[in-house]
Each structure stands twice: as C-alpha cells, then as structure tokens.
C-alpha cells in the first residue's frame, strides 16, 4: 500500500483560514495556545509507540491518559491509538498525526489529520454533531456518523459506514452516504464520484487502524 506522508508540521500555519479545495495552507508549525485547555476525553487503548504533544512538550501516551483540546496525538510504526471523546470514538492507525483542535461533546468542533488514517465512530441514534476534519486533500464535514479517512490503495480515501459526510476538494463537493466511498489522488484534486465499496476494501481500511470489521 502506498502511503501519503505530508507532515502535519508543514500544513498547520494557515489552519484558521484556508482556500476552498485545500483544507490546510502550507506554512510553519503553529503555536499552541498557552491558555489552559479543557479535558475532552481519554486514551482508551494504546498499542505500540504513541506520543502526545501538548504545549510544546512531547511525551509517551498511555492508556487512561487524559486528552485535551489542542493536543497532538502521534503514532509510530505498527502502533495504534483508540481515543474516547465522550460518546465519540477515534481510532488512529500507524504513523498518524492528529490535532484535536477543538471538540465539545455533543456539539462537534474541528480536527486536523496530518498523516496516516483514522476511523471516526459515533453510534447511530445519538444527536447529530457538526465536526470539520481538515486534511491536506480537502475538508470533511461530519454530522454524527462512522467513517474512515486516510491512505488506501495508493490514494486518499473516505468511506462512510453509516450517516453522511461532505468532502470538499479541488473546488468540488461530494456527499458520501452509507456504504459509499470517494478517492482523491493528490492534494488539490477533486474527489471522485462516489462508489459503493466492496467488503474486502472495507476490511482492509479498517484493519489499517487496528479495527476488526
């Protein structure tokens, strides 16, 4: 599998203002606010080498540790992290960098996926939330759902198991529904038309974050 590796350090400077079609502007490393950030969840499970960067300090992340707004979670090779943010579960695959920019339980917020892959899992039946996931390939608009995002089969891919997300890239927006996926070949490209994913590809995508279908 070909991995797309664009370090999050190169894309966070312009996170507050971004051009349609590219969710992150290229720039330097963003300064982390010095104000105290609220606790938004915990690390439910950690496998392998996983680090947490907070207020310019990086240390190992262990199961049970608190997760706060503005935290970066970074996983190493063959490493996985399972984060529990209130009713929402986020699973990170190996060599993944995720910035939890802001998250409010039951409401939503913003996150930035720098490298790697993740599964966002919010059980069906709960109130919908509004979440924006920014990546170098585009912006994903989320309302209470379960979806995969990250490298898969040589492209950046998004697959939705239940619910719906919007994917904006290259000046094009795609609405992706349950059982459907899209691909983006390169940053700045438009997402492909939606297509129904076969079971084998879903299993493969979920396995990349340590999740059994």
ZAMARGU-4260 file (C-alpha; in steps of 0.2 Angstrom, whole numbers, plus 5000, padded with zeros to 4 digits):
<rodrens>
0) 5000/5000/5000 | 5007/5017/4996 | 5006/5030/5010 | 5004/5048/5008 | 5016/5057/5020
5) 5014/5075/5021 | 5020/5080/5039 | 5007/5090/5049 | 5021/5102/5054 | 5021/5109/5036
10) 5002/5112/5035 | 4996/5120/5051 | 5001/5138/5049 | 4985/5143/5040 | 4973/5132/5049
15) 4961/5146/5053 | 4959/5152/5035 | 4960/5140/5021 | 4956/5141/5002 | 4942/5131/4996
20) 4949/5114/4989 | 4963/5113/5001 | 4959/5112/5020 | 4977/5117/5026 | 4988/5130/5020
25) 5007/5127/5018 | 5017/5135/5032 | 5026/5134/5048 | 5022/5125/5064 | 5008/5133/5073
30) 5010/5139/5090 | 5000/5130/5103 | 4989/5142/5114 | 4996/5144/5132 | 4978/5145/5139
35) 4973/5130/5149 | 4963/5118/5138 | 4948/5108/5144 | 4949/5089/5145 | 4939/5081/5131
40) 4942/5063/5133 | 4955/5049/5137 | 4966/5036/5128 | 4955/5021/5130 | 4969/5009/5122
45) 4986/5011/5116 | 4997/4999/5106 | 5015/5001/5101 | 5023/5018/5102 | 5011/5033/5104
50) 5015/5050/5109 | 5006/5066/5114 | 5012/5083/5111 | 5005/5097/5122 | 5011/5115/5125
55) 5027/5111/5115 | 5031/5096/5126 | 5030/5078/5119 | 5029/5063/5130 | 5023/5045/5128
60) 5004/5042/5129 | 4997/5028/5140 | 4980/5020/5141 | 4969/5030/5153 | 4978/5047/5150
65) 4968/5062/5148 | 4966/5070/5131 | 4964/5089/5130 | 4959/5102/5117 | 4974/5107/5106
70) 4983/5090/5109 | 4993/5082/5095 | 4992/5063/5095 | 5006/5054/5085 | 5008/5035/5082
75) 5023/5026/5077 | 5026/5012/5066 | 5015/4997/5069 | 5006/5007/5083 | 4988/5011/5086
80) 4978/5023/5097 | 4960/5022/5102 | 4953/5038/5109 | 4937/5040/5118 | 4930/5058/5117
85) 4913/5057/5126 | 4902/5046/5115 | 4914/5048/5101 | 4927/5035/5097 | 4943/5039/5086
90) 4954/5026/5081 | 4971/5030/5073 | 4982/5019/5063 | 5001/5018/5062 | 5012/5033/5058
95) 4997/5045/5060 | 4996/5063/5067 | 4980/5070/5073 | 4977/5088/5080 | 4962/5089/5091
100) 4960/5107/5088 | 4943/5109/5097 | 4930/5097/5102 | 4914/5099/5113 | 4905/5083/5117
105) 4888/5083/5109 | 4891/5098/5098 | 4907/5095/5087 | 4922/5105/5083 | 4937/5104/5072
110) 4951/5092/5070 | 4966/5090/5058 | 4973/5074/5051 | 4991/5077/5045 | 4997/5060/5040
115) 4990/5042/5042 | 4972/5036/5043 | 4958/5036/5056 | 4941/5030/5059 | 4928/5042/5067
120) 4914/5032/5076 | 4899/5040/5084 | 4885/5027/5087 | 4869/5029/5077 | 4854/5036/5087
125) 4864/5049/5096 | 4861/5068/5092 | 4870/5074/5077 | 4885/5085/5079 | 4894/5097/5067
130) 4913/5092/5065 | 4925/5098/5052 | 4940/5087/5048 | 4954/5096/5039 | 4967/5087/5029
135) 4979/5091/5015 | 4967/5084/5002 | 4952/5093/5007 | 4939/5096/5021 | 4927/5083/5028
140) 4911/5089/5035 | 4904/5077/5048 | 4887/5075/5056 | 4886/5061/5069 | 4892/5046/5059
145) 4905/5032/5056 | 4918/5034/5043 | 4936/5030/5038 | 4948/5043/5031 | 4966/5041/5025
150) 4978/5032/5013 | 4971/5017/5005 | 4977/5008/4989 | 4988/5022/4984 | 4976/5037/4986
155) 4967/5047/5000 | 4951/5039/5003 | 4935/5042/5013 | 4922/5028/5017 | 4906/5030/5026
160) 4898/5016/5036 | 4883/5025/5042 | 4877/5043/5041 | 4884/5055/5029 | 4899/5066/5026
165) 4903/5080/5014 | 4920/5080/5006 | 4927/5096/4998 | 4942/5096/4987 | 4948/5105/4971
170) 4933/5116/4971 | 4921/5101/4971 | 4910/5094/4985 | 4904/5076/4986 | 4891/5070/4998
175) 4896/5052/5003 | 4882/5041/5011 | 4882/5024/5020 | 4892/5011/5011 | 4900/5023/4999
180) 4917/5030/4997 | 4927/5043/4987 | 4946/5044/4982 | 4957/5059/4980 | 4973/5056/4970
185) 4983/5071/4975 | 4981/5087/4986 | 4971/5100/4976 | 4962/5086/4965 | 4943/5085/4966
190) 4936/5069/4974 | 4930/5056/4963 | 4912/5051/4961 | 4905/5041/4975 | 4906/5022/4973
195) 4900/5008/4984 | 4914/4999/4992 | 4916/4981/4992 | 4918/4971/5009 | 4936/4967/5005
200) 4941/4985/5004 | 4931/4990/5020 | 4940/4976/5029 | 4957/4982/5023 | 4954/5000/5028
205) 4948/4996/5045 | 4962/4984/5048 | 4974/4999/5045 | 4968/5007/5061 | 4968/4991/5070
210) 4949/4988/5069 | 4941/4972/5065 | 4926/4973/5054
</rodrens>
